[in-house]
């Protein structure tokens, strides 16, 4: 791992989405870790201390809302920015995302480049070659 590489934890149960987002983030120089459900996402966030978390909301075991609340209540992970990725693009969802502690919100399907630019807003550019 090169110095200055930023770590992104992608919590997403849909394999196609995981491949798309993780491929583009890696292309832009980020190190991407993946979790398939909320429980795994919480465990990886605590163990790996990513610079940012992309949190799908409709994930198994523990949903993205609850996983975000758990991480934001924990002093160890509270400071990690969390961007909600959700197919529920209603105004009430945006409000709920902010209520549970998400730092930002992207409605799916979202352009992979939009995901990258949102990530850059929070943690700067990846270590692109």
Rosetta blueprint (number, residue, H / E / L):
1 X L
2 X L
3 X L
4 X L
5 X L
6 X L
7 X E
8 X E
9 X E
10 X E
11 X E
12 X L
13 X L
14 X L
15 X H
16 X H
17 X H
18 X H
19 X H
20 X H
21 X H
22 X H
23 X H
24 X H
25 X H
26 X H
27 X H
28 X L
29 X L
30 X L
31 X E
32 X E
33 X E
34 X E
35 X E
36 X L
37 X E
38 X H
39 X H
40 X H
41 X H
42 X H
43 X H
44 X H
45 X H
46 X H
47 X H
48 X H
49 X L
50 X L
51 X L
52 X E
53 X E
54 X E
55 X E
56 X E
57 X L
58 X L
59 X L
60 X E
61 X L
62 X L
63 X L
64 X H
65 X H
66 X H
67 X H
68 X H
69 X H
70 X H
71 X H
72 X H
73 X H
74 X L
75 X L
76 X L
77 X L
78 X L
79 X L
80 X L
81 X E
82 X E
83 X E
84 X E
85 X E
86 X E
87 X L
88 X L
89 X L
90 X L
91 X H
92 X H
93 X H
94 X H
95 X H
96 X H
97 X H
98 X H
99 X H
100 X H
101 X L
102 X L
103 X L
104 X E
105 X E
106 X E
107 X E
108 X L
109 X L
110 X L
111 X L
112 X H
113 X H
114 X H
115 X H
116 X H
117 X H
118 X H
119 X H
120 X H
121 X H
122 X H
123 X H
124 X L
125 X L
126 X L
127 X L
128 X L
129 X L
